[in-house]
Amino acid sequence: MNAFYIPTLAGMIYSMPGMETKLHAVMNEPGVFDGFASHYNGAGFSDMNFKFYSQDEGDFDAWIQNLKASGQTLDTQSYLKLAEPTEGSPIAYYSSVEDDLYKRIIGMCVRPGKLCMQEVMMIDAGKAEPGRNVTIDQLKYQSYDLDQFGHGGEAQGATAPATNREPHSDERDGEEPAGEGTMAPPQLNAE
């Protein structure tokens, strides 16, 4: 989950996989405003910021024409690459979007062979096609390791106190212990 926030404008809105949200704002004058992810959500959080541009109609139309001229299409493969966890990635612009890609993003079924949430809800409601077999792999949503050290499922140390689980560190088997200068939070470097 993430939270999209532009403090000087219309506020904040949460964004979650499989959920459509809308934030409406009226811009009374042109300007450039700071926006960011307002809640900690893992590695790279401090780089999750952007500029919001409020433009008059002519400048906005010129910006749109410039994007359309770029020829970059947001299709299944480019979306799957874009959805991978990264840190400090450059801004990407697209001139067009593959038909029904947005519906598949919301349905959490962009990867070929996955069932969309709409189909899963029909199965749950008993309204699925009779005799249809569904594999467990069709139901799994794509997940990624959280960091470059291969820790999946939880951020480093994020839940250790609340769950009584051992905190993660950025050590790998056979490496020297984590310490000063590593990615691990300072409390994980204590002896």
Secondary structure, 3 states (H helix, E strand, C coil): CEEEEECCCCEEEEECCCCCCCCCCCCCCCEEEEEEECCCCCCCHHHCEEEEEECCHHHHHHHHHHHHHHCCEECHHHHHHHCCCCCCCCCCCCCEECCCHHHHHHCCCCCCCCCCHHHHHHHHCCCCCCCCCCCHHHHCCCCCCCCCCCCCCCCCCCCHHHHCCCCCCCCCCCCCCCCCCCCCCHHHCCC
